[in-house]
Amino acid sequence: MNRWLILQFAVDILLLLIIIFYILRDSLPRNRIPETASDVNELRPIAESLNQLTTKAEKIADRLKNNIEEEKRFGEELQVIVDKKTKELNLTIQKAVSILRKLKEIQPSADINNSSIIDKYDEIFKLHDTGLSIKEIAEKVGASEGEIELICNLRR
């Protein structure tokens, strides 16, 4: 939120500079060149003020640029971490499914619930591979859309 305030402040300063520029440009006759020292002296404080405002706006813009670059680097680091954890989770799920299949082969009469879970996952994966939407899969399998979306996302 603080960065947006800084950005707004920088934009406001820039707009103020533009407005002052056009006011000054329109207030001076087009063909008039300051001929006297008093005319030049009147414009000097305005020019100094514009220079100060420009300098402040440039500093704010540099700080904003640095903050944006820092946030971008932070986002990239988080993306790498999330990708790594996703791969680890997928490997763990694959191992668990493999173990459940082996248990099913060893003890076919064992817990029917485990085999039905594996069958349910396999059916969801097959339906997802055929291009059905999460909603369509949920209706066919008889599960919630959230559960189907989680199972499909864990597979990636």
VOGU-3710 file (C-alpha; in Angstrom, 3 decimals, decimal comma):
1> mnrwlilqfa> 0,000/0,000/0,000  2,867/2,358/0,852  4,393/1,865/-2,586  1,151/2,902/-4,240  1,148/6,102/-2,206  4,677/6,850/-3,358  3,694/6,132/-6,940  0,648/8,395/-6,606  2,842/11,130/-5,146  5,295/10,846/-8,039
11> vdilllliii> 2,485/10,992/-10,589  0,981/14,017/-8,820  4,308/15,831/-8,937  4,724/15,029/-12,595  1,223/16,306/-13,375  1,909/19,465/-11,374  5,074/20,062/-13,405  3,183/19,611/-16,644  0,447/22,012/-15,528  2,999/24,641/-14,479
21> fyilrdslpr> 4,806/24,236/-17,796  1,637/24,819/-19,813  0,551/27,731/-17,643  3,908/29,385/-18,113  3,968/28,636/-21,804  0,476/29,982/-22,363  0,953/33,056/-20,163  3,968/34,277/-22,134  3,317/35,731/-25,573  4,657/33,448/-28,273
31> nripetasdv> 7,007/35,924/-29,886  8,071/37,648/-26,717  11,638/37,100/-25,621  12,459/38,447/-22,164  14,291/41,646/-22,916  14,846/43,092/-19,512  16,646/41,813/-16,490  13,414/42,001/-14,500  11,711/39,581/-16,905  14,575/37,103/-16,542
41> nelrpiaesl> 14,609/37,577/-12,767  10,872/36,814/-12,617  11,375/33,524/-14,446  14,450/32,413/-12,508  12,614/31,382/-9,251  10,038/29,478/-11,282  12,763/27,632/-13,179  14,564/26,803/-9,924  11,330/25,539/-8,417  10,695/23,371/-11,468
51> nqlttkaeki> 14,229/21,996/-11,270  13,729/21,087/-7,604  10,416/19,393/-8,354  11,955/17,511/-11,242  14,824/16,319/-9,052  12,398/15,126/-6,361  10,253/13,342/-8,944  13,321/11,585/-10,376  14,408/10,426/-6,916  10,928/9,081/-6,182
61> adrlknniee> 10,822/7,328/-9,551  14,212/5,710/-8,845  13,011/4,490/-5,449  9,857/3,096/-7,025  11,885/1,326/-9,684  14,154/-0,215/-7,036  11,148/-1,324/-4,958  9,481/-2,897/-7,987  12,674/-4,749/-8,929  13,029/-6,001/-5,349
71> ekrfgeelqv> 9,433/-7,233/-5,318  9,969/-8,941/-8,670  13,048/-10,774/-7,351  11,119/-11,793/-4,248  8,259/-13,114/-6,400  10,682/-15,099/-8,555  12,279/-16,633/-5,459  8,859/-17,585/-4,115  7,936/-19,132/-7,464  11,070/-21,298/-7,376
81> ivdkktkeln> 10,230/-22,445/-3,842  6,613/-23,202/-4,763  7,694/-25,147/-7,846  10,160/-27,178/-5,779  7,555/-27,978/-3,123  5,003/-28,886/-5,805  7,436/-31,364/-7,350  8,170/-32,858/-3,933  4,465/-33,183/-3,214  3,799/-34,809/-6,580
91> ltiqkavsil> 6,584/-37,325/-5,986  5,173/-38,111/-2,565  1,707/-38,638/-4,027  3,074/-40,870/-6,774  4,949/-42,916/-4,178  1,814/-43,201/-2,046  -0,290/-44,316/-5,000  2,401/-46,824/-5,964  2,502/-48,189/-2,428  -1,299/-48,468/-2,344
101> rklkeiqpsa> -1,260/-50,371/-5,637  1,380/-52,760/-4,316  -0,669/-53,289/-1,159  -3,692/-53,972/-3,311  -1,739/-56,616/-5,238  -0,396/-58,197/-2,041  -3,649/-58,084/-0,114  -6,493/-57,939/-2,599  -9,086/-58,577/0,092  -7,663/-55,857/2,343
111> dinnssiidk> -9,274/-52,502/2,843  -11,667/-52,001/-0,052  -11,637/-48,270/0,659  -7,975/-47,952/-0,392  -8,574/-49,660/-3,708  -11,639/-47,559/-4,316  -9,562/-44,429/-3,694  -6,950/-45,553/-6,204  -9,661/-46,415/-8,707  -11,315/-43,061/-8,077
121> ydeifklhdt> -8,007/-41,207/-8,630  -7,329/-43,202/-11,791  -10,800/-42,413/-13,107  -10,365/-38,710/-12,305  -6,972/-38,633/-14,034  -8,373/-40,384/-17,121  -11,346/-38,024/-17,326  -9,072/-35,030/-16,869  -6,762/-36,314/-19,613  -9,720/-36,530/-21,989
131> glsikeiaek> -10,276/-32,793/-21,532  -13,370/-32,748/-19,350  -13,838/-29,733/-17,093  -13,564/-29,954/-13,310  -17,333/-29,549/-13,030  -18,026/-32,362/-15,499  -15,585/-34,689/-13,742  -17,164/-33,874/-10,367  -20,604/-34,766/-11,709  -19,427/-38,067/-13,232
141> vgasegeiel> -17,414/-39,179/-10,189  -19,816/-37,859/-7,578  -17,334/-35,657/-5,735  -17,064/-31,950/-5,073  -15,408/-29,654/-7,599  -12,869/-28,607/-4,963  -11,816/-32,207/-4,365  -11,479/-32,852/-8,106  -9,471/-29,658/-8,604  -7,151/-30,603/-5,725
151> icnlrr> -6,576/-34,107/-7,080  -5,892/-32,805/-10,589  -3,540/-30,082/-9,276  -1,620/-32,557/-7,145  -0,939/-34,670/-10,176  0,941/-31,899/-12,017
//
